[in-house]
Protein backbone atom coordinates (compact mmCIF):
# COMPACT_ATOMS: atom_id res chain seq x y z
CA UNK A 1 0.00 0.00 0.00
CA UNK A 2 1.31 3.43 -0.93
CA UNK A 3 1.84 6.02 1.77
CA UNK A 4 1.03 9.05 -0.39
CA UNK A 5 -0.39 11.98 1.51
CA UNK A 6 -3.64 13.72 0.60
CA UNK A 7 -1.89 16.51 -1.28
CA UNK A 8 0.17 14.72 -3.90
CA UNK A 9 0.12 12.03 -6.55
CA UNK A 10 3.79 11.15 -6.10
CA UNK A 11 5.08 11.57 -2.60
CA UNK A 12 8.48 11.62 -1.00
CA UNK A 13 6.86 9.27 1.52
CA UNK A 14 6.89 6.57 -1.18
CA UNK A 15 10.69 6.49 -1.05
CA UNK A 16 11.96 3.21 0.35
CA UNK A 17 14.17 3.36 3.41
CA UNK A 18 17.39 2.58 1.50
CA UNK A 19 16.78 5.25 -1.14
CA UNK A 20 15.98 8.24 1.06
CA UNK A 21 18.65 10.76 0.10
CA UNK A 22 18.99 14.27 -1.29
CA UNK A 23 18.85 13.13 -4.92
CA UNK A 24 15.68 11.06 -4.58
CA UNK A 25 13.91 13.73 -2.51
CA UNK A 26 14.86 16.37 -5.10
CA UNK A 27 13.46 14.17 -7.88
CA UNK A 28 10.23 13.66 -5.95
CA UNK A 29 9.93 17.41 -5.31
CA UNK A 30 10.57 18.09 -9.00
CA UNK A 31 7.56 15.90 -9.84
CA UNK A 32 5.35 17.20 -7.03
CA UNK A 33 6.64 20.09 -4.89
CA UNK A 34 3.90 19.82 -2.26
CA UNK A 35 4.25 17.88 0.98
CA UNK A 36 1.88 17.71 3.91
CA UNK A 37 3.33 19.63 6.85
CA UNK A 38 2.18 16.76 9.05
CA UNK A 39 4.23 14.29 6.99
CA UNK A 40 7.33 16.41 7.50
CA UNK A 41 6.80 16.65 11.26
CA UNK A 42 6.06 12.91 11.59
CA UNK A 43 9.07 11.73 9.53
CA UNK A 44 12.36 12.95 10.99
CA UNK A 45 14.32 11.59 8.01
CA UNK A 46 12.26 13.80 5.71
CA UNK A 47 12.59 16.88 7.92
CA UNK A 48 16.37 16.38 8.08
CA UNK A 49 16.73 16.03 4.30
CA UNK A 50 14.45 19.02 3.59
CA UNK A 51 16.40 21.19 6.07
CA UNK A 52 19.72 20.14 4.51
CA UNK A 53 18.45 20.86 0.99
CA UNK A 54 17.38 24.34 2.09
CA UNK A 55 20.68 24.95 3.89
CA UNK A 56 22.64 23.79 0.82
CA UNK A 57 20.63 26.13 -1.42
CA UNK A 58 19.12 23.32 -3.49
CA UNK A 59 15.47 24.17 -2.68
CA UNK A 60 13.52 27.11 -1.32
CA UNK A 61 10.23 27.01 0.55
CA UNK A 62 7.42 28.75 -1.29
CA UNK A 63 4.30 30.34 0.13
CA UNK A 64 1.46 27.84 0.58
CA UNK A 65 -1.56 27.55 2.84
CA UNK A 66 -1.26 25.31 5.90
CA UNK A 67 -1.18 22.28 6.12
CA UNK A 68 0.90 22.07 2.94
CA UNK A 69 4.54 22.93 2.40
CA UNK A 70 5.67 23.65 -1.16
CA UNK A 71 9.26 23.69 -2.34
CA UNK A 72 10.92 24.91 -5.50
CA UNK A 73 14.20 23.59 -6.81
CA UNK A 74 16.86 26.23 -7.34
CA UNK A 75 19.15 26.14 -10.36
CA UNK A 76 21.70 24.39 -8.13
CA UNK A 77 19.04 21.83 -7.17
CA UNK A 78 18.19 21.15 -10.81
CA UNK A 79 21.88 20.81 -11.66
CA UNK A 80 22.35 18.46 -8.69
CA UNK A 81 19.81 15.92 -9.96
CA UNK A 82 20.94 16.08 -13.57
CA UNK A 83 24.50 15.04 -12.72
N, C-alpha and C positions, 0 to 999 in steps of 0.2 A: 504494500500500500504506500502510495506517495504521501510525503509530508508537506505538500505545498500549502502555503498559507492562503487566506481568502483574498489576497490582493494581487496574486500573480499566477501566470500560467506555468512559468518555469521559475523555480525557486532555488535560492542558495541552500535551502534546507534539504534539497534532494541530493546534495553532494554526499557521497559516501565518506565515511570516517577517514580512510586512507588518502582521499583526494582533496581534502579541505586545505587549500593553500591560496596564496594571493592570486595566482594565475587563474585558478578555477572560479574563485569568487568574482574576479574581474570579468571573466567570460559570462558568468551568470548575470552580473549587473549590466553587461552590455546588451544582453537579450531582454532582460526585464529589470529596470533600475529601482523598482519599488520593493520594499521589504516591510513587513509588519514590525512595528516598534516592539511589540510583545515578543516576537521571534528573536529579535536582537537581545533583549534583556533576559530571555530564557535560555539562550545558547551562548555561553561564554566564549567558545571557540569563534563564533561569528562576530561577536562584539570585539574580540581581540584583533581579528583580521581586518574588520572595517576600520577600527582605530588606527591600525598600522598603515593601511592604504591611504587614509586621510593624512596622517603624519608624513608619509613618504611623498605626498603630492600626486598620488595616482588617481584619486577620486575627490570630489567635493560633494558636500551635502547640499541638496537643493531644498527650496521651500515646498512644503507639502503639509496637508492637514493631518493632524493626529487621528488615528494611530498608525500612520504610514510614514516611513522614512524613504526618501528618494535620493539617489546618488547619480552623479554624472562623472563619466570617465574624463580625465584631463588628457591632453595630448600625450603626456608621459605615460598615462595609464593605457592608452590605445597602443602606443609604441611597445609597452611592456608585454602585452599579450600577442603582439604580432611577431615577436622575436622567436 
